[in-house]
């Protein structure tokens, strides 16, 4: 996500657009759920045939 943010930031700066990065960041972390992340990681590990971390 960091690389994408830097790349998009460079494009918008080149286009002389003005962004409120704080507002964009807050909107992204508002949707973050540690439980959802843990579930997605467990599913990915199971699909790859890897053991769950201890």
Secondary structure, 3 states (H helix, E strand, C coil): CHHHHHHHHHHHHHCCCCCCHHHHHHHHHHCCCHHHHHHHHHHHHHHHCCCCCC
